[in-house]
Amino acid sequence: MVVQIRQILHQQWSLRGFSWLKKCPNSLTHKTLMNMAVRVTVVVLLSAGVSYVHMMSRLESQTQAQLEKYIKERGEQESSIFQLAQDNLTSLRDRLLVEFQQPTNIDIQAEFERQYFSWNDGTRRNFPQNRPIKEFDSTRYPSSIISRNVQLTTELKQRMLIANKVITAYGAAWSNRFVDTYFLTPENTGVNYWNGVPLALQVPPDVYLPNEEYFYIADPQHNPARLPKWTGVYLDPSVKVWMVSAIVPVYQGDRFLGIVGHDVVLSDLIQHTTEDQLPGTYNLIFRSDGRLIVDPHHTQEIQQAQGKLKIDAIYDPHLQRIFQLVSNTSAETQVLDNSQDREYLAVTRLKGPNWYFVTVYPKSLLSGIAWDMAQFILMSGAVALLIEVLLLLSVLQQQITTPLQQLTIASQQLANGDFAINLDTHRQDELGELASSFNSMVSQLKTSFIELEQVNNALELKVEERTTTLQKTLQELQRTQTQMIQSEKMSALGQMVAGVAHEINNPVSFIYGNLTHIETYIQDLSKFIQLYQHYYPHPVDEIQIEAEKLDLAFTLDDLPKTLASMKIGTERIREIVLSLRNFTRLDESEFKAVNIHEGIDSTLLILQNRLKEQAQKPAIEVVKKYSDLPLISCYPGQLNQVFMNILSNAIDALETVNQQRHTHQILIHTQVLSENQIMISIADNGLGMPDTIITKIFDPFFTTKDVGKGSGLGLSISYQIVTELHQGQLNCHSTLGTGTEFVITLPVQTHRRL
């Protein structure tokens, strides 16, 4: 619209007045127009401001009402699975109690012997030990366990038989919504239906169910009110998904018979929370004790903490303020005003676990809408202002601008030495008097203009020379100032780094110095224990049981290795401190000749825990084929980082392979290629990678790992360390189904980086 008005006015007035106004900013016309424009602008701004405040007030009221409705519906939606779990378990509990009270005509002992079999580990389970577990039909029947040292009374046998029958009927019916259904007793027995997973046939014999969270949260000591309970969030090791357990206690009168439970998968809830939100907002879930369940800004920390991350353990003042505001409210559904962070908090409690579900709605979304309305008012006012100025300009141009332009032209002629000027003096106003005075001035200046012009020319020449000199001086001063500022920055930075290095070095030196004493103490204790075992080879049962629990032999064997790992860690910190000192003392250097094998062995020692056999993960065999390598001039810390990244990726690749496929193995091979070149090869026998991935593997932020398990920077940094810092080569060769090999080629004598 403004463009169209401008085109119309340009056709009528050619906008010549604007050109003159630009040349004469102090003219009467200019001042008059400016005064009018300022007054109209103030009115327009006030109108826009009032409209903005009014619109914000209305939007805030509407938004709070909409948020309250939204969060109420969202809470009911997300609570449905938890309510269903509690209803199911209540029905299961009631059914069990009815069955427990019914008289039975069967031979309990005979039926118990038919269903349960003794295992060599001292337990009884509902499947023979000498048959493969895969033959157990876990889609139809639950798996059961009676731990060792359990006193088998007739009542307990009957309770287990009834529980097995009821869980068989209910577990399969509920398996489409819940992972498993189970009944556990305080005597340390349990029945579990998990479609496709015979869990009770796989648990270790020494498991003590009453000590697990999913049991003790509902026992009489922790739950005297006998209410349904919910565990914390955890990552299930069997299916690798986030879960929470719903627990309902089972009482027969005042006798505590056990608990029934469901494991609820949280994948859909986490996905809905992070992805299904109002535009511009985000959602989060946490417990009343501050344990964080879902937060899109702290997903990685939650995963690393195995679902046990508390808000007060995170340095996030914003999140802590949200938790404090939400914790202080008692309403089931409410919209809170977080004025400090300029946002609304729509809060509801999920029925069942009683978690807080919070939608964070920034007030900036409202201010944007209100600002759009204010902009419209400003634009309308600007158009009105332009029209008013143009109308006023038309009047001023005829009465003031034209005579002033004539006077300006005469002044320009006079400045150019043209004294043939004759202004119109017939006007009977201030402009007529000004014209007469100007004509008189011209006649007086005519005789002396030549001399004045000469003096002026000489003065201008001197001014130009002085200006040039001052410009050169100013440039020199600016360069000097820049150099001084940079020098001061570097000096301050050096002092800061030196101070940090000194502060870190003191506690690390203290730890490192005491490790030697700890090593001596451990050796003395080990000798003492061995001497004790030599003279008392048959200790009492209580000592023998405690030694088996502690796995004393493994502890005595692994403790020196752990201490050695601690030494390596402290030495690594000391190397970091040394690198900080190098920043302030350039005469020292971390570039030196080292034994490459020592760096590889140190890295393997740090990764030893991941190489050992673990639950559901077999051990990884490391095969070393070391050649006789010369000392390599390099940056050992950076090369160790390369070894760590490649070996960690190899371990990750092997952990994804079916453990029954073959022996997991990492082969490390070193070789001298020429007089000034060596080769290090690190290969695994994992699944390998296709060519489409190999071409991108060294790209920054490229990763094939799941979200939160890899940043995509390890191999990119390793490639830069090898190729740029050490003038070497880093190549990757992989075959699908066979494995992956990383080949590092390094010169024996690397030029030190300046």
Buried (B, 14 or more C-beta within 10 A) or exposed (E): EEEEEEEEBEEEBEBEBBEBBEEBEEBEBBEBBEEBBEEBBEEBBEBBEEBBEEBBEEBBEEBBEBBBEBBBEBBBEBBEBBBBBBEBBEBBBEBBBEBBEEEEEEEBEEBBEEBBBBBEEEBBBBBEEEEEEEEBEBEEBBBBBBBBEBEBEEEBBBBBBBBBBBBBEBBBEBBEEBBBBBBBBBBBBBBBBBBEBBBBBEBEEEBEBBEEBBBBBBBEEEBEEEEBBBBBBBEBEBEEEBBBBBBBBBEEEEEBBBBBBBBBBBEEBBEBBBEEBBEEBBBBBBBEEBBBBBBEEBBEBBBEBEBEBBBEEBEBEEBBBBBEBBBEBEEEBBBBEBEEBEBBBBBBBBBBBEBBBBBBBBBEBBBEBBBEBBEEBBBBBBEEBBEBBBEBBBEBBEEBBBBBBBBBEBEEBBEEEEEEBEBEBEBEEEBBEBBEEBBEEBEEEEEEBEEEEEEEEEEEEEEEEEEEEEEEEEEEEEEEEEEEEEEEEEEEEBEEBBEBBEEBBEEBBEBBEEBEEEBEEBEEEBEEBEEEEEEEEEEEEEEEEEBEEEEBEEEBEBBEEEBBBBBBBBEBBBBBBBBBBBBBEEEEEBBEEBEBBEBBBBBBBBBBEBBEEEEEBBEBEBEEEBEEBBEBBBBBBBBBBBBBBBBBBBBBBBBEBEEEEEEBBBBBBBBBEEEEBBBBBBBBBBBBBEEEBBEEBBEEEBBBEEEEEBEBEBBBBBBBBBBEBBBBBBBBBBEEEBBBBBBBBBBBBBEEEE
